[in-house]
């Protein structure tokens, strides 16, 4: 992300101001999204009447972790589940922040999308009357990008693999300005290179601005600030309920590595370990591996440019078989019925599991593996997130359930699945990173970013140093100043 200095293009800046004035758009600052209690209470009150899925610019002020289950009311603590030993089989509580509370797409990727486009808009680097925002993704980020683009009066283009869930494409068809703004590439979740290649072709047209989540530092920074603070607030809340509880680790599947930015914040503030999870079928960090899998929401076969590898403490791999079978267990009536009949899990907890999608389930399995590996006890808290809910995968669930449970998901199969795929998650595919391990993983990124994508070697290498990430961190306050000035130019610095 370029420093928040002068205006890149005065004409583009004036056009952006005019477009926001016409559409009555006010931009929230990153500080407000990190702590929505800063928002004017009158603004929050007026938000109550706005549909959280409406193409309404006021929904920008809901792009945070503090929405309630209806995604309208604001809460003081992020909505979450605390998974007990009766479910996980480990003594340590596992707290899962729920990403499906976000507006517009029901997933936390909308936060990253806003963070990547807003700085360009307020610096004159994006002209909403000329440019098209291109959003490469394996699913939720491109949905978030299209939503943010349309709300900000811009043209958004989604680029995603053709094998992603039907629900993603149905949503995009409703939101895209034109069917041609939905571009598919070959393969599925692990085919990221194909997305990059298509974006390179699109970038040859100067009207297209590619906002590559794997290389956009605002993605890292907004999660460091907003997701990091939200999880810190969640930890404080749980410590209030259980004095002596200590946050031990933050676990997140790699994906674009944006969410892992929250780990940088938590490590600095609370001393937590940063755990990056990936599919065992494509163990890139563990073994420089490759392969196909179905943990949608990860993306792999490379190391994202925005992953602060040298600050990562642990890598753990989980199988898509774990998440697929747990998806059937927790999100079908057969599976839930079997768990209810056991009577060991509270009904509200079982209902809450509907808010944990495939990558969230992978996060939970990885969290259990971490708890087992480090012999964590009841006073050790593991923090993680569910990036979206189960609703995004309904079209694929039946076929997977028939494949994994050809005899049906009866009580015996349900208990076996819970024990094998969650409670028995172990650290055999887990590595505590030494300096040479971090160096190996860091170096692997060279082949994607320098050789394939043309990132200058000096820009690649500087990311080894903590000072680089601290300099980036300092940019957020400057961008907030830019947003405030932009709102003033629009003529609506405080209106909702």
C-alpha positions in Angstrom: 0.0 0.0 0.0 1.4 3.3 -1.0 1.9 5.9 1.7 -1.0 8.2 2.4 0.7 11.2 0.9 -0.6 13.5 -1.9 -3.4 12.9 -4.4 -2.3 10.6 -7.1 -4.7 12.0 -9.8 -6.6 15.2 -9.1 -9.2 14.5 -11.8 -9.9 11.0 -10.5 -10.1 12.4 -7.0 -12.7 15.1 -8.0 -14.7 12.5 -9.9 -14.7 10.2 -6.8 -15.9 13.1 -4.6 -18.6 14.0 -7.1 -19.8 10.3 -7.3 -20.0 10.0 -3.5 -21.8 13.3 -3.3 -24.4 12.2 -5.9 -24.9 8.9 -4.1 -24.9 10.4 -0.6 -22.0 8.3 0.5 -20.0 8.8 3.6 -17.0 6.5 4.2 -16.3 5.0 7.7 -12.7 5.3 9.0 -10.8 2.2 9.9 -10.8 3.3 13.5 -14.6 3.4 13.5 -14.8 -0.1 12.0 -12.3 -1.3 14.7 -14.4 0.2 17.4 -18.0 1.0 16.3 -18.7 2.5 19.8 -17.0 5.6 18.3 -20.0 6.0 15.9 -22.5 8.7 16.5 -25.4 7.1 18.4 -27.9 8.8 16.1 -26.2 7.2 13.1 -26.4 3.8 14.7 -30.1 4.3 15.5 -30.9 5.2 11.9 -29.0 2.1 10.7 -31.6 -0.1 12.5 -34.1 0.5 9.6 -31.6 -0.5 6.9 -31.7 -4.0 5.5 -28.2 -5.4 6.1 -28.2 -6.9 2.6 -29.5 -3.7 0.9 -27.4 -1.9 -1.7 -27.3 1.1 0.7 -24.1 3.0 1.5 -25.1 3.2 5.1 -24.3 -0.5 5.4 -20.6 0.5 5.1 -21.0 1.4 8.8 -21.8 -2.2 9.5 -18.6 -3.6 8.0 -17.3 -4.7 11.5 -17.4 -7.6 13.9 -19.9 -6.2 16.3 -23.2 -6.9 14.6 -25.8 -9.1 16.3 -27.4 -12.2 14.9 -29.9 -10.1 12.9 -26.9 -8.1 11.5 -28.8 -4.9 12.5 -28.2 -4.4 16.2 -24.8 -3.5 17.4 -23.2 -5.4 20.3 -20.4 -4.5 22.7 -18.7 -7.9 22.2 -18.3 -9.7 18.9 -20.8 -12.5 18.4 -19.1 -15.8 19.0 -19.3 -19.5 20.1 -17.2 -21.0 22.9 -16.7 -24.6 22.1 -16.6 -26.8 25.3 -14.7 -30.0 26.0 -17.8 -32.0 25.5 -17.7 -31.0 21.8 -13.9 -30.7 21.2 -12.5 -33.3 23.4 -9.8 -30.9 24.8 -9.8 -29.0 28.1 -9.0 -25.6 26.5 -11.9 -23.4 25.5 -12.0 -22.5 21.8 -13.6 -19.2 21.0 -14.9 -18.7 17.5 -15.8 -15.2 16.3 -18.7 -15.4 13.7 -18.0 -13.8 10.4 -21.5 -14.3 9.0 -22.6 -11.3 11.1 -21.1 -9.0 8.5 -23.5 -7.2 6.1 -24.0 -7.7 2.4 -22.3 -11.1 1.9 -22.5 -12.7 5.4 -18.7 -13.1 5.5 -15.8 -11.1 6.9 -14.2 -10.7 3.5 -16.3 -7.6 2.9 -14.0 -5.9 5.5 -10.9 -6.7 3.4 -12.7 -5.5 0.2 -13.6 -2.1 1.7 -10.0 -1.7 3.0 -8.5 -2.4 -0.4 -10.8 0.0 -2.4 -11.3 2.9 0.0 -7.6 4.1 0.1 -7.5 4.2 -3.7 -10.8 6.1 -3.8 -9.7 8.8 -1.3 -6.2 9.2 -2.9 -7.3 9.7 -6.5 -5.9 6.3 -7.5 -9.3 5.0 -8.6 -11.7 6.8 -10.8 -15.2 5.4 -10.4 -16.3 6.9 -13.7 -13.5 5.1 -15.7 -12.0 2.3 -13.7 -13.3 -1.2 -13.0 -12.3 -2.9 -9.7 -11.2 -6.5 -10.4 -11.5 -8.8 -7.5 -9.5 -12.1 -7.8 -10.8 -14.6 -5.2 -11.9 -18.2 -4.5 -15.2 -16.9 -3.4 -16.1 -14.5 -0.6 -13.6 -11.7 -1.3 -14.8 -11.2 -4.8 -18.4 -11.1 -3.5 -17.3 -8.5 -1.0 -15.5 -6.6 -3.7 -18.5 -6.5 -6.0 -20.8 -5.4 -3.1 -18.4 -2.6 -2.0 -17.9 -1.6 -5.6 -21.6 -1.3 -6.3 -22.3 0.6 -3.1 -19.5 3.1 -3.9 -20.8 3.6 -7.4 -18.0 1.7 -9.1 -17.9 -1.2 -11.5 -16.8 -4.5 -9.9 -15.5 -7.6 -11.7 -15.3 -11.0 -9.9 -12.7 -13.5 -11.0 -13.0 -16.9 -9.3 -12.6 -20.6 -10.1 -15.5 -22.3 -11.9 -15.9 -25.1 -9.4 -16.8 -22.9 -6.4 -20.1 -23.3 -4.7 -23.4 -22.6 -6.5 -24.4 -20.1 -3.8 -21.4 -17.8 -4.6 -22.4 -17.6 -8.3 -26.1 -17.1 -7.5 -25.2 -14.2 -5.2 -22.8 -12.7 -7.9 -25.5 -12.9 -10.6 -27.8 -10.8 -8.4 -25.2 -8.2 -7.6 -23.0 -7.9 -10.7 -23.7 -4.9 -12.9 -23.4 -7.1 -16.0 -23.0 -10.9 -16.5 -19.6 -10.2 -18.1 -18.4 -9.0 -14.8 -18.3 -12.6 -13.5 -15.2 -14.2 -14.9 -14.5 -17.9 -14.2 -11.1 -19.6 -14.3 -10.3 -23.4 -14.5 -10.4 -25.5 -11.3 -11.4 -25.0 -7.7 -10.1 -23.8 -4.4 -6.5 -24.6 -4.9 -6.2 -23.2 -8.4 -5.0 -19.7 -7.5 -2.3 -19.4 -10.2 -5.0 -19.5 -12.9 -6.7 -16.6 -11.3 -3.5 -14.6 -11.4 -3.0 -15.4 -15.0 -6.5 -14.1 -15.9 -5.9 -11.0 -13.9 -2.7 -10.3 -15.7 -4.7 -10.4 -19.0 -7.3 -8.0 -17.6 -4.7 -5.6 -16.3 -3.5 -5.0 -19.8 -6.6 -2.8 -20.2 -5.8 0.3 -18.2 -9.4 0.7 -17.1 -9.0 -2.4 -15.0 -7.5 -2.1 -11.5 -6.7 -5.4 -9.9 -7.1 -5.6 -6.2 -5.4 -8.9 -5.5 -6.2 -9.8 -1.9 -3.1 -12.0 -1.7 -0.8 -9.0 -2.4 -2.9 -6.0 -1.0 -1.4 -4.9 2.3 -4.6 -3.1 3.4 -6.1 -6.7 3.6 -3.4 -7.5 6.3 -3.7 -4.1 8.0 -7.5 -4.0 8.3 -7.5 -7.4 9.9 -4.6 -6.5 12.2 -6.6 -3.5 13.4 -10.2 -4.5 13.2 -10.1 -8.3 13.6 -7.3 -8.1 16.1 -9.1 -5.6 18.3 -12.3 -7.6 18.0 -10.6 -10.8 19.2 -8.9 -8.9 22.0 -12.3 -7.6 23.1 -13.7 -11.1 23.0 -10.7 -12.4 25.1 -11.3 -9.6 27.6 -15.0 -10.5 27.8 -14.2 -14.2 28.4 -11.5 -13.3 31.0 -14.2 -11.3 32.8 -16.3 -14.5 33.0 -13.3 -16.7 33.9 -10.5 -14.9 35.8 -7.1 -16.4 35.1 -7.9 -17.3 31.5 -5.0 -16.6 29.2 -5.1 -16.2 25.4 -2.6 -18.8 24.2 -3.0 -18.9 20.4 -4.8 -17.4 17.4 -5.5 -19.9 14.7 -6.5 -19.1 11.1 -6.4 -20.9 7.8 -4.0 -19.1 5.5 -6.3 -18.0 2.7 -5.0 -14.7 1.5 -3.2 -14.4 4.9 -5.3 -11.3 5.6 -7.0 -12.7 8.6 -3.6 -13.8 10.0 -2.8 -10.1 10.4 -5.0 -10.3 13.5 -2.4 -12.6 14.9 0.3 -9.9 14.6 -1.9 -7.6 16.8 -2.8 -10.3 19.3 0.8 -11.4 19.6 2.0 -7.8 20.3 -0.8 -7.1 22.7 -1.5 -10.4 24.4 1.5 -12.6 23.6 -0.5 -15.2 21.7 1.1 -17.6 19.3 0.2 -17.2 15.6 -1.0 -20.5 14.0 -1.4 -20.7 10.3 -3.5 -23.7 9.0 -3.6 -25.3 5.6 -5.0 -28.4 3.9 -2.9 -31.5 4.4 -3.9 -32.4 0.8 -1.9 -29.3 -0.2 0.7 -28.8 2.5 2.5 -25.9 0.9 4.0 -24.5 4.1 4.7 -27.8 5.7 6.2 -29.6 2.8 6.3 -27.3 -0.2 3.4 -29.5 -1.3 0.6 -29.3 -3.9 -2.7 -30.9 -4.5 -6.5 -30.5 -4.6 -8.9 -30.1 -1.7 -12.3 -28.7 -0.7 -11.7 -26.4 2.2 -13.2 -23.5 0.5 -11.9 -20.2 1.7 -8.2 -21.1 1.8 -6.4 -20.8 -1.6 -3.0 -22.3 -1.7 0.0 -23.7 -3.7 1.8 -20.4 -2.9 2.7 -18.1 0.0 0.7 -14.8 -0.1 2.8 -11.7 -0.3 1.0 -10.2 2.7 1.7 -13.1 5.0 4.1 -12.0 7.7 5.9 -15.3 7.6 8.7 -14.4 9.9 6.3 -13.7 12.7 4.3 -17.0 12.4 4.9 -19.5 15.2 3.1 -22.7 14.1 1.8 -24.4 11.0 -0.8 -27.1 11.2 -2.5 -29.0 8.4 -6.0 -30.4 8.5 -7.8 -32.6 6.0 -10.7 -31.6 3.9 -12.1 -34.9 4.9 -12.4 -33.5 8.4 -14.3 -30.4 7.4 -16.5 -32.2 4.8 -17.6 -34.8 7.4 -18.1 -32.3 10.2 -20.1 -30.1 7.8 -22.5 -33.1 7.3 -22.5 -33.7 11.1 -23.3 -30.2 12.2 -25.3 -28.9 9.2 -27.7 -31.8 8.4 -30.8 -32.9 10.3 -29.5 -36.4 10.5 -26.2 -35.3 12.1 -27.8 -32.8 14.5 -30.5 -35.3 15.4 -27.9 -37.8 16.4 -26.0 -35.2 18.5 -29.3 -34.1 20.2 -30.1 -37.7 21.2 -26.8 -38.0 22.9 -27.8 -35.1 25.2 -24.2 -34.0 25.9 -24.3 -30.7 24.0 -26.5 -27.7 24.7 -29.2 -27.0 22.0 -28.0 -23.4 21.6 -24.5 -24.6 20.9 -25.8 -27.0 18.3 -27.8 -24.3 16.7 -24.8 -22.0 16.7 -22.7 -24.4 14.7 -24.8 -23.4 11.6 -22.7 -20.2 11.6 -19.5 -22.1 11.0 -18.7 -22.8 7.3 -16.0 -25.0 5.8 -13.0 -22.9 6.5 -14.3 -22.2 10.0 -14.6 -25.9 10.6 -11.0 -26.3 9.4 -10.0 -23.5 11.9 -11.7 -25.4 14.7 -10.0 -28.7 13.8 -6.7 -26.9 13.7 -7.4 -25.2 17.1 -8.1 -28.7 18.6 -4.8 -29.9 17.2 -3.0 -27.0 18.8 -4.6 -27.6 22.1 -3.6 -31.3 22.0 0.0 -30.6 20.9 0.6 -28.0 23.6 -1.3 -29.9 26.3 -3.5 -26.9 26.9 -5.7 -26.8 30.0 -9.0 -25.1 31.0 -7.2 -21.8 31.6 -5.7 -21.6 28.0 -7.9 -19.9 25.5 -7.6 -20.6 21.7 -9.0 -17.9 19.5 -10.2 -18.4 15.9 -12.8 -17.2 13.4 -15.6 -18.6 11.2 -15.2 -16.6 8.1 -18.7 -17.4 6.9 -21.6 -19.7 7.7 -23.0 -23.1 6.5 -25.4 -21.5 4.1 -22.7 -20.9 1.5 -22.3 -24.6 0.9 -25.8 -26.1 0.9 -25.7 -27.0 -2.8 -22.6 -29.3 -2.3 -23.5 -30.8 1.1 -25.9 -33.5 -0.1 -23.4 -35.0 -2.5 -20.6 -35.0 0.0 -22.7 -36.5 2.7 -23.8 -39.4 0.3 -20.1 -39.9 -0.6 -18.9 -39.9 3.0 -21.8 -41.7 4.6 -23.2 -44.1 2.0 -25.1 -46.0 4.7 -26.6 -42.7 6.1 -25.5 -40.6 9.0 -26.9 -42.6 11.8 -26.1 -42.3 15.5 -23.0 -44.5 15.3 -21.6 -42.7 12.3 -22.3 -39.4 13.9 -20.4 -40.3 17.1 -17.5 -41.8 15.1 -17.3 -38.6 13.0 -17.2 -36.4 16.1 -14.5 -38.5 17.7 -12.3 -39.0 14.6 -12.6 -35.7 12.8 -12.7 -33.3 15.7 -11.8 -34.7 19.1 -8.9 -36.8 17.8 -7.3 -34.0 15.9 -3.6 -34.3 16.7 -0.4 -32.5 16.0 1.2 -35.1 13.7 0.8 -32.6 10.9 1.9 -29.7 13.1 5.3 -27.8 13.1 6.5 -25.3 15.6 8.5 -23.0 13.4 12.2 -22.4 13.9 14.0 -19.6 12.2 15.1 -21.9 9.4 11.5 -23.1 8.9 10.3 -19.5 8.6 13.1 -18.8 6.2 12.2 -21.8 4.0 8.5 -20.7 3.9 9.4 -17.1 3.2 11.7 -18.1 0.4 9.0 -20.2 -1.3 7.1 -17.1 -2.0 9.9 -15.9 -4.3 8.7 -18.1 -7.1 5.2 -16.7 -7.1 5.9 -13.0 -6.5 9.3 -12.3 -8.1 9.5 -14.8 -10.9 5.8 -15.0 -11.9 4.2 -11.7 -10.8 7.2 -9.4 -11.3 7.5 -8.0 -7.7 10.9 -6.3 -7.5 13.3 -8.4 -5.5 14.0 -5.6 -3.0 10.2 -5.2 -2.3 10.0 -8.9 -1.7 13.0 -9.1 0.5 12.2 -6.2 2.8 9.2 -8.2 4.2 11.7 -10.3 6.2 12.2 -7.4 8.6 9.7 -6.5 11.5 10.4 -2.9 10.8 8.6 -3.2 7.4 5.4 -4.4 9.0 5.6 -1.7 11.7 5.9 1.0 9.0 2.9 -0.4 7.3 1.0 -0.3 10.6 1.7 3.4 11.0 -0.1 4.1 7.7 -3.6 3.3 9.0 -3.9 6.5 10.9 -2.8 8.5 7.9 -5.4 6.8 5.7 -8.1 7.7 8.3 -7.1 11.3 8.0 -7.5 11.0 4.2 -11.0 9.5 4.6 -12.1 12.3 6.9 -10.8 14.9 4.4 -12.5 13.1 1.6 -15.8 13.1 3.5 -15.4 16.8 4.1 -14.9 17.3 0.3 -18.1 15.3 -0.3 -19.8 17.7 2.0 -21.1 15.1 4.5 -18.4 14.6 7.2 -20.8 13.3 9.9 -24.0 12.3 8.2 -24.9 8.6 8.2 
